[in-house]
Amino acid sequence: MRASWMTAAALAASALLAGGASARDIKAPAPVAAETTDARTLRTEIEWRLAAAIAASKMAEIQRAEDSRFLWANEAKAACGIADGFLKSNTIEPDSVGRCYAFTAQLYIWLPATAA
């Protein structure tokens, strides 16, 4: 079940990056088990969060929003990019992973209710 979620998440992120998506199309990622210590599994999840944050930061409706969506999209993009950089060398750096999760969680709080 976990692998199918990640496949669906990867396809959704690809579709978002291809263009034509709106904030309503971004689906919140499933919570990650606290005991996730496999760098490859963690990297897949971080990459999905990074792709979603990049897609969100490029959307005109988020850029024009009068709330914190654009801020959280950019913070998530930076934090997840840093975490992904560590994971490319099989290094799990808890602070950057935690910031990635926290900032993407903040982004999803501000997305429309239909995105959840």
SELO-910178 format. One line per field, with one value per atom (N, C-alpha, C, O, CB): residue number from 0; residue in three letters; x, y, z. Coordinates in steps of 0.2 Angstrom, whole numbers. Each point is the difference from the previous one (the first is absolute). Glycine has a CB too. Layout:
BEGIN
resi: c(NUM; ...)
resn: c(Ala; ...)
xx: c(X; ...)
yy: c(Y; ...)
zz: c(Z; ...)
REM end
This chain:
BEGIN
resi: c(0; 0; 0; 0; 0; 1; 1; 1; 1; 1; 2; 2; 2; 2; 2; 3; 3; 3; 3; 3; 4; 4; 4; 4; 4; 5; 5; 5; 5; 5; 6; 6; 6; 6; 6; 7; 7; 7; 7; 7; 8; 8; 8; 8; 8; 9; 9; 9; 9; 9; 10; 10; 10; 10; 10; 11; 11; 11; 11; 11; 12; 12; 12; 12; 12; 13; 13; 13; 13; 13; 14; 14; 14; 14; 14; 15; 15; 15; 15; 15; 16; 16; 16; 16; 16; 17; 17; 17; 17; 17; 18; 18; 18; 18; 18; 19; 19; 19; 19; 19; 20; 20; 20; 20; 20; 21; 21; 21; 21; 21; 22; 22; 22; 22; 22; 23; 23; 23; 23; 23; 24; 24; 24; 24; 24; 25; 25; 25; 25; 25; 26; 26; 26; 26; 26; 27; 27; 27; 27; 27; 28; 28; 28; 28; 28; 29; 29; 29; 29; 29; 30; 30; 30; 30; 30; 31; 31; 31; 31; 31; 32; 32; 32; 32; 32; 33; 33; 33; 33; 33; 34; 34; 34; 34; 34; 35; 35; 35; 35; 35; 36; 36; 36; 36; 36; 37; 37; 37; 37; 37; 38; 38; 38; 38; 38; 39; 39; 39; 39; 39; 40; 40; 40; 40; 40; 41; 41; 41; 41; 41; 42; 42; 42; 42; 42; 43; 43; 43; 43; 43; 44; 44; 44; 44; 44; 45; 45; 45; 45; 45; 46; 46; 46; 46; 46; 47; 47; 47; 47; 47; 48; 48; 48; 48; 48; 49; 49; 49; 49; 49; 50; 50; 50; 50; 50; 51; 51; 51; 51; 51; 52; 52; 52; 52; 52; 53; 53; 53; 53; 53; 54; 54; 54; 54; 54; 55; 55; 55; 55; 55; 56; 56; 56; 56; 56; 57; 57; 57; 57; 57; 58; 58; 58; 58; 58; 59; 59; 59; 59; 59; 60; 60; 60; 60; 60; 61; 61; 61; 61; 61; 62; 62; 62; 62; 62; 63; 63; 63; 63; 63; 64; 64; 64; 64; 64; 65; 65; 65; 65; 65; 66; 66; 66; 66; 66; 67; 67; 67; 67; 67; 68; 68; 68; 68; 68; 69; 69; 69; 69; 69; 70; 70; 70; 70; 70; 71; 71; 71; 71; 71; 72; 72; 72; 72; 72; 73; 73; 73; 73; 73; 74; 74; 74; 74; 74; 75; 75; 75; 75; 75; 76; 76; 76; 76; 76; 77; 77; 77; 77; 77; 78; 78; 78; 78; 78; 79; 79; 79; 79; 79; 80; 80; 80; 80; 80; 81; 81; 81; 81; 81; 82; 82; 82; 82; 82; 83; 83; 83; 83; 83; 84; 84; 84; 84; 84; 85; 85; 85; 85; 85; 86; 86; 86; 86; 86; 87; 87; 87; 87; 87; 88; 88; 88; 88; 88; 89; 89; 89; 89; 89; 90; 90; 90; 90; 90; 91; 91; 91; 91; 91; 92; 92; 92; 92; 92; 93; 93; 93; 93; 93; 94; 94; 94; 94; 94; 95; 95; 95; 95; 95; 96; 96; 96; 96; 96; 97; 97; 97; 97; 97; 98; 98; 98; 98; 98; 99; 99; 99; 99; 99; 100; 100; 100; 100; 100; 101; 101; 101; 101; 101; 102; 102; 102; 102; 102; 103; 103; 103; 103; 103; 104; 104; 104; 104; 104; 105; 105; 105; 105; 105; 106; 106; 106; 106; 106; 107; 107; 107; 107; 107; 108; 108; 108; 108; 108; 109; 109; 109; 109; 109; 110; 110; 110; 110; 110; 111; 111; 111; 111; 111; 112; 112; 112; 112; 112; 113; 113; 113; 113; 113; 114; 114; 114; 114; 114; 115; 115; 115; 115; 115)
resn: c(Met; Met; Met; Met; Met; Arg; Arg; Arg; Arg; Arg; Ala; Ala; Ala; Ala; Ala; Ser; Ser; Ser; Ser; Ser; Trp; Trp; Trp; Trp; Trp; Met; Met; Met; Met; Met; Thr; Thr; Thr; Thr; Thr; Ala; Ala; Ala; Ala; Ala; Ala; Ala; Ala; Ala; Ala; Ala; Ala; Ala; Ala; Ala; Leu; Leu; Leu; Leu; Leu; Ala; Ala; Ala; Ala; Ala; Ala; Ala; Ala; Ala; Ala; Ser; Ser; Ser; Ser; Ser; Ala; Ala; Ala; Ala; Ala; Leu; Leu; Leu; Leu; Leu; Leu; Leu; Leu; Leu; Leu; Ala; Ala; Ala; Ala; Ala; Gly; Gly; Gly; Gly; Gly; Gly; Gly; Gly; Gly; Gly; Ala; Ala; Ala; Ala; Ala; Ser; Ser; Ser; Ser; Ser; Ala; Ala; Ala; Ala; Ala; Arg; Arg; Arg; Arg; Arg; Asp; Asp; Asp; Asp; Asp; Ile; Ile; Ile; Ile; Ile; Lys; Lys; Lys; Lys; Lys; Ala; Ala; Ala; Ala; Ala; Pro; Pro; Pro; Pro; Pro; Ala; Ala; Ala; Ala; Ala; Pro; Pro; Pro; Pro; Pro; Val; Val; Val; Val; Val; Ala; Ala; Ala; Ala; Ala; Ala; Ala; Ala; Ala; Ala; Glu; Glu; Glu; Glu; Glu; Thr; Thr; Thr; Thr; Thr; Thr; Thr; Thr; Thr; Thr; Asp; Asp; Asp; Asp; Asp; Ala; Ala; Ala; Ala; Ala; Arg; Arg; Arg; Arg; Arg; Thr; Thr; Thr; Thr; Thr; Leu; Leu; Leu; Leu; Leu; Arg; Arg; Arg; Arg; Arg; Thr; Thr; Thr; Thr; Thr; Glu; Glu; Glu; Glu; Glu; Ile; Ile; Ile; Ile; Ile; Glu; Glu; Glu; Glu; Glu; Trp; Trp; Trp; Trp; Trp; Arg; Arg; Arg; Arg; Arg; Leu; Leu; Leu; Leu; Leu; Ala; Ala; Ala; Ala; Ala; Ala; Ala; Ala; Ala; Ala; Ala; Ala; Ala; Ala; Ala; Ile; Ile; Ile; Ile; Ile; Ala; Ala; Ala; Ala; Ala; Ala; Ala; Ala; Ala; Ala; Ser; Ser; Ser; Ser; Ser; Lys; Lys; Lys; Lys; Lys; Met; Met; Met; Met; Met; Ala; Ala; Ala; Ala; Ala; Glu; Glu; Glu; Glu; Glu; Ile; Ile; Ile; Ile; Ile; Gln; Gln; Gln; Gln; Gln; Arg; Arg; Arg; Arg; Arg; Ala; Ala; Ala; Ala; Ala; Glu; Glu; Glu; Glu; Glu; Asp; Asp; Asp; Asp; Asp; Ser; Ser; Ser; Ser; Ser; Arg; Arg; Arg; Arg; Arg; Phe; Phe; Phe; Phe; Phe; Leu; Leu; Leu; Leu; Leu; Trp; Trp; Trp; Trp; Trp; Ala; Ala; Ala; Ala; Ala; Asn; Asn; Asn; Asn; Asn; Glu; Glu; Glu; Glu; Glu; Ala; Ala; Ala; Ala; Ala; Lys; Lys; Lys; Lys; Lys; Ala; Ala; Ala; Ala; Ala; Ala; Ala; Ala; Ala; Ala; Cys; Cys; Cys; Cys; Cys; Gly; Gly; Gly; Gly; Gly; Ile; Ile; Ile; Ile; Ile; Ala; Ala; Ala; Ala; Ala; Asp; Asp; Asp; Asp; Asp; Gly; Gly; Gly; Gly; Gly; Phe; Phe; Phe; Phe; Phe; Leu; Leu; Leu; Leu; Leu; Lys; Lys; Lys; Lys; Lys; Ser; Ser; Ser; Ser; Ser; Asn; Asn; Asn; Asn; Asn; Thr; Thr; Thr; Thr; Thr; Ile; Ile; Ile; Ile; Ile; Glu; Glu; Glu; Glu; Glu; Pro; Pro; Pro; Pro; Pro; Asp; Asp; Asp; Asp; Asp; Ser; Ser; Ser; Ser; Ser; Val; Val; Val; Val; Val; Gly; Gly; Gly; Gly; Gly; Arg; Arg; Arg; Arg; Arg; Cys; Cys; Cys; Cys; Cys; Tyr; Tyr; Tyr; Tyr; Tyr; Ala; Ala; Ala; Ala; Ala; Phe; Phe; Phe; Phe; Phe; Thr; Thr; Thr; Thr; Thr; Ala; Ala; Ala; Ala; Ala; Gln; Gln; Gln; Gln; Gln; Leu; Leu; Leu; Leu; Leu; Tyr; Tyr; Tyr; Tyr; Tyr; Ile; Ile; Ile; Ile; Ile; Trp; Trp; Trp; Trp; Trp; Leu; Leu; Leu; Leu; Leu; Pro; Pro; Pro; Pro; Pro; Ala; Ala; Ala; Ala; Ala; Thr; Thr; Thr; Thr; Thr; Ala; Ala; Ala; Ala; Ala; Ala; Ala; Ala; Ala; Ala)
xx: c(4; -4; 4; -1; -8; 15; 4; 3; 1; 2; -1; 3; -5; 2; 6; -14; -5; -1; -1; -4; 5; -1; 6; -1; -5; 12; 6; -1; 2; 5; -9; 0; -6; 1; 3; -9; -6; 3; -2; -7; 13; 2; 5; 0; -1; 6; 4; -3; 2; 6; -13; -4; -4; 0; -1; -1; -4; 5; -1; -7; 14; 5; 2; 1; 3; -3; 2; -5; 1; 5; -13; -5; 0; -2; -5; 8; 0; 6; -1; -4; 11; 5; -1; 3; 5; -12; -1; -4; 0; 0; -4; -4; -7; -2; 12; -14; -7; -3; -6; 7; 2; -2; -2; 2; 5; -12; -1; 1; 2; -11; 8; 1; -4; 2; 2; -10; -5; 3; -2; -8; 14; 3; 6; 1; -4; 5; 6; -3; -4; 11; -5; -3; 5; 6; -12; 4; 4; 3; -3; -4; 14; 3; -2; -2; 12; -10; -2; 5; 6; -12; 5; 5; 5; -2; -7; 15; 5; 1; 0; 6; -5; 2; 6; 5; -11; 6; 5; 6; 6; -14; 7; 6; 3; 4; -9; 3; 3; 8; 1; -12; 15; 7; 3; 6; -6; -3; 2; 1; -5; 0; 11; 2; -4; -2; 13; -11; -3; -8; -3; 12; -12; -7; -2; -4; 3; 6; -1; 1; -3; 7; 1; 2; -6; -1; 13; -15; -6; -5; -3; 5; -4; -5; 3; -4; 0; 10; 2; 0; -2; 10; -6; 0; -8; -1; 11; -14; -7; -2; -4; 1; 4; -1; 3; -3; 2; 8; 3; -3; -1; 11; -12; -4; -6; -2; 7; -9; -6; 1; -4; -1; 10; 2; 2; -2; 5; 1; 2; -6; -1; 12; -16; -6; -4; -3; 3; -1; -4; 3; -4; 0; 11; 3; -1; 1; 7; -9; -1; -7; -1; 11; -15; -7; -1; 1; -4; 0; -2; -5; 1; 0; -6; -5; 4; -3; -6; 14; 4; 4; 1; -1; 3; 5; -4; 2; 5; -14; -4; -4; -3; 2; 1; -4; 2; 6; -7; -4; 1; 1; -2; -5; 9; 2; 7; 4; -17; 14; 7; 2; 5; -6; -3; 1; 7; 3; -16; 14; 6; 6; 5; -11; 6; 5; 2; 6; -9; -2; 1; 2; 4; -13; 7; 2; 7; 4; -15; 14; 7; 4; 6; -9; 1; 3; 1; 5; -9; -2; 0; 5; 3; -15; 12; 4; 8; 4; -13; 10; 7; 2; 5; -5; -4; 1; 1; 4; -10; 1; 0; 6; 2; -15; 15; 6; 6; 4; -9; 6; 5; 0; 5; -5; -6; 0; 1; 4; -12; 6; 1; 8; 2; -14; 15; 7; 4; 5; -6; -1; 3; -1; 4; -5; -6; -2; 4; 0; -11; 13; 3; 7; 2; -7; 8; 6; -2; 4; 3; -13; -3; 1; 1; 2; -3; 1; -7; -3; 15; -15; -6; 1; 3; -8; 4; 1; -7; -4; 15; -12; -6; -3; -6; 9; 1; -2; -3; -6; 14; -5; -2; -7; -4; 16; -12; -6; -6; -5; 13; -6; -6; -2; -6; 11; -1; -2; -4; -5; 15; -8; -4; -7; -5; 16; -12; -6; -4; -6; 10; -1; -4; -2; -6; 13; -3; -2; -5; -4; 15; -11; -5; -6; -6; 14; -8; -6; -3; -7; 11; 0; -3; -3; -5; 13; -5; -3; -6; -5; 16; -12; -7; -5; -6; 12; -4; -5; -4; -6; 13; -3; -2; -3; -4; 12; -8; -3; -7; -3; 13; -14; -7; -2; 3; -5; -4; -2; -1; 1; -7; 5; -1; 7; 0; -10; 15; 7; 2; 4; -1; -7; 2; -3; 1; 0)
yy: c(-6; 6; 6; 5; -11; 6; 6; 1; 6; -8; -3; 1; 3; 5; -14; 7; 3; 7; 4; -15; 13; 7; 4; 6; -9; 1; 3; 1; 5; -9; -1; 0; 5; 4; -16; 12; 5; 7; 5; -13; 9; 7; 2; 6; -9; -1; 1; 3; 4; -12; 4; 2; 6; 5; -17; 14; 6; 6; 5; -11; 5; 5; 1; 6; -9; -2; 1; 4; 5; -16; 10; 3; 7; 5; -15; 12; 7; 4; 5; -9; 1; 3; 1; 5; -10; 1; 0; 7; 2; -15; 15; 7; -2; -5; 10; 1; -1; -2; -1; -2; 3; -2; 6; 5; -16; 10; 5; -2; -6; 10; 0; -2; -5; -4; 15; -12; -5; -7; -5; 13; -8; -7; -3; -5; 9; 0; -2; -4; 2; 8; -16; -5; 0; 0; -7; 8; -1; -7; -5; 14; -9; -6; -4; 3; 1; -11; -4; 1; 1; -9; 8; 0; -5; -6; 11; -3; -5; -3; 3; 3; -13; -3; 3; 1; -12; 12; 3; -5; 3; 3; -12; -5; -1; -4; -2; 10; 0; 2; 6; -3; -8; 1; -2; 1; -3; -1; -2; 6; 4; -15; 13; 6; 0; 5; -4; -7; 0; 2; 4; -13; 6; 1; 8; 3; -15; 14; 7; 5; 5; -9; 2; 5; 0; 5; -8; -3; 0; 5; 4; -16; 12; 4; 8; 4; -14; 11; 7; 2; 6; -8; -2; 3; 1; 5; -12; 4; 1; 7; 4; -17; 14; 6; 6; 5; -11; 5; 5; 2; 6; -10; -1; 1; 4; 4; -15; 9; 3; 7; 5; -16; 13; 6; 5; 5; -10; 2; 4; 1; 6; -12; 1; 1; 6; 4; -16; 11; 5; 7; 5; -14; 10; 7; 3; 6; -10; 0; 2; 2; 3; -10; 5; 1; 8; 2; -14; 15; 7; 1; 5; -4; -6; 2; 0; 3; -8; 1; 0; 6; 3; -16; 15; 6; 6; 5; -10; 5; 6; 0; 5; -4; -7; -1; 6; 2; -15; 15; 5; -4; 3; 5; -14; -3; -3; 2; -5; -2; -3; -6; -2; 6; -5; -6; 1; -5; 3; 8; 1; -1; -3; 10; -4; -1; -7; -2; 13; -15; -7; -4; -5; 6; 1; -4; 1; -5; 6; 5; 1; -2; -3; 13; -10; -3; -8; -2; 12; -13; -7; -2; -5; 4; 5; -1; 0; -4; 9; 0; 0; -5; -3; 15; -13; -5; -7; -4; 11; -9; -7; 0; -6; 5; 6; 0; -2; -4; 12; -5; -1; -7; -4; 16; -15; -7; -5; -5; 9; -2; -4; -1; -5; 8; 3; 0; -5; -3; 15; -11; -5; -7; -5; 14; -11; -6; -3; -6; 8; 2; -2; -4; -4; 14; -8; -3; -6; -1; 12; -13; -4; 2; -4; -5; 16; 3; 2; 4; -1; -5; 2; 5; -1; -10; 18; 5; 2; 3; 1; -6; 1; 7; 1; -10; 14; 7; 2; 3; 0; -4; 2; -4; 2; 1; -10; -4; 3; 1; -11; 12; 2; 7; 1; -7; 10; 7; -1; 3; 2; -10; -2; -2; 3; -6; -1; -3; 6; 1; -12; 15; 6; 5; 2; -4; 4; 5; -3; 4; 1; -11; -3; 0; 1; -7; 4; 0; 7; 0; -10; 15; 7; 2; 3; 0; -5; 1; -3; 3; -3; -6; -4; 3; -1; -9; 13; 3; 6; 1; -4; 6; 6; -1; 4; 2; -13; -1; -1; -1; -5; 7; -1; -7; -5; 13; -8; -6; -6; -6; 13; -6; -6; -3; -5; 11; -3; -3; -5; -4; 14; -10; -5; -7; -5; 14)
zz: c(0; 0; 0; -3; 9; -2; 0; -7; -2; 14; -15; -7; -5; -4; 6; -1; -5; 2; -5; 3; 8; 2; -3; -3; 13; -10; -2; -8; -2; 12; -13; -7; -2; -5; 4; 4; -1; 1; -3; 6; 3; 2; -6; -2; 14; -14; -5; -7; -3; 8; -7; -6; 1; -4; 2; 8; 2; -1; -2; 9; -4; 0; -7; -2; 13; -15; -7; -4; -4; 4; 2; -4; 2; -4; 4; 7; 2; -3; -2; 13; -12; -3; -7; -3; 11; -12; -7; -1; -6; 5; 6; -2; 0; 0; -6; 6; 0; 6; 0; -11; 17; 6; 4; -1; 1; 5; 5; 7; 1; -9; 13; 7; 2; 4; -2; -5; 2; -2; 2; -3; -4; -3; 5; -1; -11; 16; 5; 5; 4; -7; 4; 5; 6; -1; -8; 15; 6; 0; -1; 7; -4; 0; 7; 5; -11; 5; 6; 5; -1; -6; 14; 5; 0; -2; 9; -6; 0; 7; 5; -15; 10; 6; 3; -3; -1; 11; 4; -1; 1; 7; -9; 0; -7; -1; 11; -15; -6; 0; 1; -6; 4; 0; -6; -1; 13; -17; -6; -5; -1; 2; -2; -4; -7; -2; 8; -9; -7; 1; -4; 0; 9; 1; 2; -3; 6; 1; 2; -5; -1; 12; -16; -5; -5; -3; 4; -2; -5; 3; -4; 0; 10; 3; 0; -1; 9; -6; 0; -8; 0; 10; -14; -7; -2; -4; 1; 5; -2; 3; -3; 3; 7; 3; -3; -1; 12; -14; -3; -7; -1; 6; -8; -7; 1; -4; -1; 10; 2; 2; -2; 5; 1; 2; -6; 0; 11; -15; -6; -5; -2; 2; -1; -4; 4; -4; 0; 10; 4; -1; -1; 9; -7; -1; -7; 0; 9; -14; -7; -2; -5; 3; 6; -1; 1; 5; -2; -8; 0; 6; 3; -15; 13; 6; 6; 5; -12; 8; 7; 0; 5; -5; -6; 0; 2; 3; -11; 6; 1; 7; 1; -14; 16; 6; 5; 1; -3; 6; 5; 7; 5; -11; 6; 6; 0; -4; 5; 3; 0; -4; 0; 11; -16; -5; -3; -1; -1; -1; -4; 5; -2; -7; 15; 4; 2; 0; 5; -3; 2; -6; 1; 8; -15; -6; -1; -2; -3; 6; -1; 5; -1; -5; 12; 6; -1; 2; 6; -10; -1; -5; 0; 4; -10; -5; 2; -2; -6; 12; 2; 5; -1; -1; 7; 5; -3; 2; 7; -13; -4; -4; -1; 2; -5; -4; 4; -2; -6; 14; 4; 3; 0; 3; -1; 2; -5; 1; 7; -14; -6; -2; -1; -3; 5; -1; 5; -2; -2; 10; 5; -2; 0; 9; -11; -1; -7; 0; 6; -10; -6; 2; -4; -3; 13; 2; 5; 4; -7; 4; 5; 7; 5; -13; 9; 7; 2; -4; 2; 7; 3; 5; 5; -7; 0; 5; 3; -4; -3; 13; 3; 0; -1; 8; -6; 0; -7; 0; 9; -14; -7; -2; -3; 0; 5; -1; 4; -3; 0; 9; 4; -3; 1; 9; -12; -3; -6; -1; 6; -9; -6; 1; -2; -3; 10; 2; 3; -1; 3; 2; 4; -5; 0; 10; -15; -5; -5; -2; 4; -4; -4; 4; -3; -4; 13; 4; 0; 0; 7; -6; 0; -6; -1; 9; -14; -6; -1; -3; -2; 7; -1; 5; -2; -2; 9; 4; -4; 1; 10; -15; -4; -6; -3; 8; -8; -6; 1; 5; -9; -2; 1; 3; 0; -10; 13; 4; -5; 2; 6; -14; -5; -1; -3; -2; 6; -1; 5; -1; -4; 11; 5; -1; 4; 4)
REM end
